[in-house]
Amino acid sequence: MSQDIFNDLFIVRNKSMSFQVSENETISGSRIGGNEPIFFSEQRIRELNLTNHLYFMTISNDLIKEIDTEFSVFIPKKIEDTLYPKHNILCIPHLFSNRKEGISSFSNSNIVGRKLVIGNLQEDIEEIEDEEEEESFFENVYGNKIGGNPSLLQEEDYYFSNLKTNNFDFIFQFDESSYQKGQVKGNKPFLNGIIYFYGKINNHKISNIIAGFWQKG
């Protein structure tokens, strides 16, 4: 990614990069649902205290080029809070690792495995016309996106005040309205909402990514 695009996404934040859930499966790169990466052996899962979690997604540098390693997101089998760190949604960095074959107790059989693919660079603020009031207003672009500003479903300060205090910056969001039709069995983990990921930005690199919070749809 060029320095200009990086600045537009993460410094000025006037643009964002969209991404989508593909119709296709993949064993490597960024993906969501299905089996966890091979890196997470049953022994390692126990060592990382993940026995009460399910695999959710893996983000690699095909989606965010400024990360040095992949990271995988594990969600509690029962999510009881919306804010970091109480929600106990874990982002774990690891070596590049293909998807595990077969089914383990940590695979997410409720979400069919699919590839995540990069989309287009877009303006992060869009103009909305209110036909009843005959005027326009502006709001952040919703959907799956990298960079720009978080598109909040609820705007209370407590969602992100602690993140700002600890110098975490918005990195990307995943919108559960973007699943492929029939991809999720039963309820969506975040109640058809959006989960927002934050991290540290330094010298054109992104690290220490966490799940900042989620908001239900």
Backbone hydrogen bonds in HBPLUS format (Angstrom, degrees):
<---DONOR---> <-ACCEPTOR-->    atom                        ^
c    i                          cat <-CA-CA->   ^        H-A-AA   ^      H-
h    n   atom  resd res      DA  || num        DHA   H-A  angle D-A-AA Bond
n    s   type  num  typ     dist DA aas  dist angle  dist       angle   num
A0006-PHE N   A0002-SER O   2.96 MM   4  6.20 165.3  1.98 153.5 158.2     1
A0007-ASN N   A0003-GLN O   2.92 MM   4  6.09 159.2  1.96 147.3 152.7     2
A0008-ASP N   A0004-ASP O   2.96 MM   4  6.23 154.7  2.03 145.0 152.1     3
A0009-LEU N   A0005-ILE O   2.92 MM   4  6.16 151.5  2.00 152.0 159.3     4
A0010-PHE N   A0006-PHE O   2.84 MM   4  5.89 174.9  1.85 161.4 162.9     5
A0011-ILE N   A0007-ASN O   2.95 MM   4  4.67 148.1  2.05 122.6 129.3     6
A0012-VAL N   A0007-ASN O   2.76 MM   5  5.85 152.1  1.83 148.6 158.4     7
A0013-ARG N   A0008-ASP O   2.98 MM   5  5.13 113.5  2.44 107.6 125.1     8
A0014-ASN N   A0008-ASP O   3.09 MM   6  5.65 120.6  2.46 139.1 154.8     9
A0015-LYS N   A0008-ASP O   3.31 MM   7  5.45 160.9  2.35 133.6 128.9    10
A0148-GLY N   A0009-LEU O   2.80 MM 139  5.12 166.1  1.82 134.5 138.2    11
A0124-ASP N   A0014-ASN O   3.00 MM 110  5.45 175.3  2.00 127.8 126.5    12
A0016-SER N   A0122-GLN O   2.93 MM 106  5.50 154.7  1.99 151.0 158.8    13
A0122-GLN N   A0016-SER O   2.83 MM 106  5.50 161.2  1.87 167.0 173.2    14
A0017-MET N   A0146-ILE O   2.85 MM 129  4.95 161.9  1.88 143.4 149.6    15
A0146-ILE N   A0017-MET O   2.71 MM 129  4.95 146.5  1.82 137.3 149.0    16
A0018-SER N   A0120-ASN O   2.98 MM 102  5.42 168.7  1.99 147.1 146.3    17
A0119-GLY N   A0018-SER O   2.64 MM 101  4.73 143.2  1.77 148.6 136.5    18
A0020-GLN N   A0117-VAL O   2.84 MM  97  5.37 157.8  1.89 154.4 160.4    19
A0117-VAL N   A0020-GLN O   2.89 MM  97  5.37 160.9  1.93 152.1 158.1    20
A0022-SER N   A0115-LYS O   2.75 MM  93  5.26 173.9  1.76 167.4 167.3    21
A0115-LYS N   A0024-ASN O   2.83 MM  91  5.96 161.8  1.86 166.2 160.2    22
A0099-ARG N   A0027-ILE O   2.56 MM  72  4.73 146.0  1.67 137.0 147.5    23
A0116-LEU N   A0030-SER O   2.98 MM  86  5.29 171.8  1.99 124.9 123.6    24
A0031-ARG N   A0058-THR O   3.00 MM  27  5.39 150.2  2.09 140.5 149.1    25
A0058-THR N   A0031-ARG O   2.87 MM  27  5.39 164.1  1.90 154.9 157.1    26
A0032-ILE N   A0114-ARG O   2.86 MM  82  5.51 157.0  1.92 158.5 166.1    27
A0114-ARG N   A0032-ILE O   2.93 MM  82  5.51 153.4  2.00 155.3 164.1    28
A0033-GLY N   A0056-PHE O   2.78 MM  23  5.29 174.8  1.78 153.4 155.1    29
A0034-GLY N   A0111-ILE O   2.81 MM  77  6.00 136.2  2.01 164.0 162.6    30
A0108-ASN N   A0034-GLY O   2.94 MM  74  5.03 170.3  1.95 143.6 140.3    31
A0100-LYS N   A0036-GLU O   2.90 MM  64  5.87 163.3  1.93 148.4 151.3    32
A0040-PHE N   A0037-PRO O   3.07 MM   3  5.91 154.7  2.13 121.9 126.6    33
A0038-ILE N   A0098-ASN O   2.82 MM  60  5.94 156.3  1.88 173.8 174.5    34
A0041-SER N   A0039-PHE O   3.05 MM   2  5.91 129.0  2.32 106.6  92.0    35
A0045-ILE N   A0041-SER O   2.88 MM   4  6.14 156.5  1.93 155.5 162.5    36
A0046-ARG N   A0042-GLU O   3.10 MM   4  6.31 150.9  2.19 140.9 147.7    37
A0047-GLU N   A0043-GLN O   2.96 MM   4  6.27 157.0  2.01 147.9 154.7    38
A0048-LEU N   A0044-ARG O   2.90 MM   4  6.10 143.4  2.04 146.1 155.5    39
A0050-LEU N   A0045-ILE O   2.91 MM   5  5.17 171.5  1.91 159.9 159.3    40
A0049-ASN N   A0046-ARG O   3.09 MM   3  5.04 161.4  2.12 105.0 109.4    41
A0053-HIS N   A0050-LEU O   2.97 MM   3  5.14 155.3  2.03 121.1 119.8    42
A0077-LYS N   A0052-ASN O   3.00 MM  25  6.02 156.1  2.05 157.4 150.7    43
A0054-LEU N   A0075-ILE O   2.76 MM  21  5.40 154.6  1.83 153.7 160.8    44
A0075-ILE N   A0054-LEU O   2.85 MM  21  5.40 153.8  1.92 161.6 160.5    45
A0055-TYR N   A0106-PHE O   2.99 MM  51  6.04 165.0  2.02 168.9 168.0    46
A0056-PHE N   A0073-VAL O   2.80 MM  17  5.44 147.3  1.91 170.6 162.1    47
A0073-VAL N   A0057-MET O   2.73 MM  16  5.25 163.9  1.75 158.1 162.8    48
A0059-ILE N   A0071-PHE O   2.89 MM  12  5.58 165.0  1.91 167.4 170.4    49
A0071-PHE N   A0059-ILE O   3.09 MM  12  5.58 152.0  2.17 150.3 158.9    50
A0063-LEU N   A0060-SER O   3.16 MM   3  5.88 162.7  2.19 116.6 121.8    51
A0064-ILE N   A0060-SER O   3.20 MM   4  6.45 172.5  2.20 150.1 151.7    52
A0206-ILE N   A0066-GLU O   2.95 MM 140  5.54 166.2  1.97 145.8 142.5    53
A0094-HIS N   A0070-GLU O   2.87 MM  24  5.57 156.3  1.93 146.7 146.8    54
A0072-SER N   A0092-ILE O   2.96 MM  20  5.30 158.3  2.01 135.5 136.2    55
A0092-ILE N   A0072-SER O   2.82 MM  20  5.30 167.4  1.83 155.3 155.6    56
A0074-PHE N   A0090-LEU O   2.86 MM  16  5.24 158.8  1.91 151.3 158.6    57
A0090-LEU N   A0074-PHE O   2.96 MM  16  5.24 155.3  2.02 158.2 159.5    58
A0214-TRP N   A0082-THR O   3.10 MM 132  5.37 139.1  2.27 137.2 148.2    59
A0087-HIS N   A0083-LEU O   2.86 MM   4  5.55 150.2  1.95 148.8 154.6    60
A0084-TYR N   A0212-GLY O   2.99 MM 128  5.22 138.9  2.17 160.6 148.0    61
A0088-ASN N   A0085-PRO O   3.06 MM   3  5.65 154.6  2.13 117.6 124.8    62
A0107-SER N   A0104-SER O   3.25 MM   3  5.36 161.6  2.29 104.5 109.9    63
A0111-ILE N   A0108-ASN O   3.33 MM   3  5.81 162.9  2.36 110.2 114.8    64
A0185-LYS N   A0110-ASN O   2.71 MM  75  4.85 164.7  1.73 147.9 152.8    65
A0112-VAL N   A0183-GLN O   2.93 MM  71  5.18 170.5  1.94 150.7 152.4    66
A0141-VAL N   A0124-ASP O   2.93 MM  17  5.44 144.9  2.05 146.4 148.2    67
A0126-GLU N   A0139-GLU O   2.94 MM  13  5.70 172.9  1.95 162.0 159.9    68
A0139-GLU N   A0126-GLU O   3.10 MM  13  5.70 157.6  2.16 153.8 159.7    69
A0128-ILE N   A0137-PHE O   2.70 MM   9  5.33 177.4  1.70 172.4 173.0    70
A0137-PHE N   A0128-ILE O   2.86 MM   9  5.33 155.4  1.92 150.7 158.9    71
A0130-ASP N   A0135-GLU O   2.83 MM   5  5.52 168.6  1.84 171.5 173.7    72
A0134-GLU N   A0130-ASP O   2.73 MM   4  5.63 121.6  2.07 144.4 162.0    73
A0135-GLU N   A0130-ASP O   3.35 MM   5  5.52 149.2  2.45 138.2 143.9    74
A0145-LYS N   A0173-GLN O   3.33 MM  28  5.69 153.1  2.41 138.7 145.9    75
A0173-GLN N   A0145-LYS O   2.98 MM  28  5.69 153.2  2.05 159.6 167.5    76
A0147-GLY N   A0171-ILE O   2.76 MM  24  5.30 166.0  1.78 148.6 153.5    77
A0159-TYR N   A0156-GLU O   3.33 MM   3  6.21 166.6  2.35 121.8 125.0    78
A0160-PHE N   A0157-ASP O   3.11 MM   3  5.95 137.9  2.30 122.5 129.9    79
A0161-SER N   A0157-ASP O   2.97 MM   4  5.77 137.5  2.15 158.5 169.4    80
A0164-LYS N   A0160-PHE O   3.04 MM   4  6.31 158.6  2.09 155.2 159.9    81
A0165-THR N   A0161-SER O   3.05 MM   4  6.28 157.3  2.11 146.6 153.0    82
A0166-ASN N   A0162-ASN O   3.18 MM   4  6.37 143.5  2.32 138.2 146.5    83
A0168-PHE N   A0163-LEU O   2.89 MM   5  5.15 171.7  1.90 151.5 149.9    84
A0167-ASN N   A0164-LYS O   3.03 MM   3  4.96 161.0  2.06 109.6 110.3    85
A0169-ASP N   A0199-GLY O   2.79 MM  30  5.40 175.2  1.79 159.8 159.3    86
A0199-GLY N   A0169-ASP O   2.83 MM  30  5.40 149.9  1.92 146.1 155.4    87
A0171-ILE N   A0197-PHE O   2.86 MM  26  5.70 167.8  1.87 153.0 150.6    88
A0172-PHE N   A0197-PHE O   3.31 MM  25  5.36 156.7  2.37 130.2 136.7    89
A0197-PHE N   A0172-PHE O   2.82 MM  25  5.36 172.0  1.82 172.3 172.8    90
A0174-PHE N   A0195-ILE O   2.96 MM  21  5.44 159.8  2.00 154.1 160.5    91
A0195-ILE N   A0174-PHE O   3.01 MM  21  5.44 158.9  2.06 151.0 154.6    92
A0178-SER N   A0175-ASP O   2.98 MM   3  5.84 161.1  2.01 126.4 130.1    93
A0176-GLU N   A0193-GLY O   2.86 MM  17  5.56 170.2  1.86 171.9 174.4    94
A0183-GLN N   A0180-GLN O   2.98 MM   3  5.28 158.4  2.03 136.0 133.7    95
A0191-LEU N   A0188-LYS O   3.04 MM   3  5.15 159.1  2.08 121.7 118.7    96
A0193-GLY N   A0190-PHE O   2.91 MM   3  5.19 124.7  2.22 103.2 118.5    97
A0217-GLY N   A0191-LEU O   3.25 MM  26  6.22 151.8  2.34 128.0 136.3    98
A0194-ILE N   A0215-GLN O   2.91 MM  21  5.53 149.3  2.01 155.2 163.5    99
A0215-GLN N   A0194-ILE O   2.94 MM  21  5.53 158.2  1.99 156.1 162.7   100
A0196-TYR N   A0213-PHE O   2.89 MM  17  5.62 177.5  1.89 174.8 175.5   101
A0212-GLY N   A0196-TYR O   2.77 MM  16  5.67 128.9  2.03 143.3 159.5   102
A0198-TYR N   A0210-ILE O   2.88 MM  12  5.41 151.9  1.96 150.4 159.1   103
A0210-ILE N   A0198-TYR O   2.75 MM  12  5.41 159.2  1.79 155.4 161.7   104
A0200-LYS N   A0207-SER O   2.84 MM   7  5.29 172.3  1.84 153.4 155.6   105
A0207-SER N   A0200-LYS O   2.97 MM   7  5.29 158.6  2.01 149.6 156.4   106
A0202-ASN N   A0205-LYS O   2.94 MM   3  5.33 163.1  1.97 150.8 156.4   107
A0205-LYS N   A0202-ASN O   2.97 MM   3  5.33 144.8  2.09 110.9 121.8   108
